């Protein structure tokens, strides 16, 4: 059975559900919906980076630092974030701190991002286990190295994740900043 996604009033923050649609229709018609994004950091301040599988319906095979996905009909953002973190990385019991909410729109997707941050502790949250249909590979990077890679045009990175990182860096100057590149 196909996932049913909550549709949101375009450009409204904090967001208002105005209907539902099957995921395939949301993608085909680029309908306004909501999604959760979780930035996973460790005690050393490194960020977990992953490469999306080539079978993903959006930005296949590209790098990302945001774990997440669409909010299903009837689902609350925090519950969706907990579900996505468990599905994609096998992590449970992480404390999720809301960090920002904003709209992201491009030619392929149109969503209200509910972004969270969490601190991963191996002894408490267990090992990271990739969901094989979602995550092809993953590793930790210090902020400085992440920003250097983002400046490399050969390192393919999801465009929405890049925008979310720019906003995150602006709100968290202790993380550093970087100049966006296309």
Secondary structure, DSSP 8 states (H G I E B T S, - for coil): ---EEEEE-TT-SS--EEEEEEHHHHHHHT--EEEEEEEEE-TTS-EEEEEE-TT-SSSTT-EESEEEEE-BTT--HHHHHHHHHHHHH---S---EEEEEEEEE-SS-EEEEEEEEEE--HHHH------TTTEEEEEEE-HHHHHHHHT-TTS-B-HHHHHHHHHHHHH-GGG-------
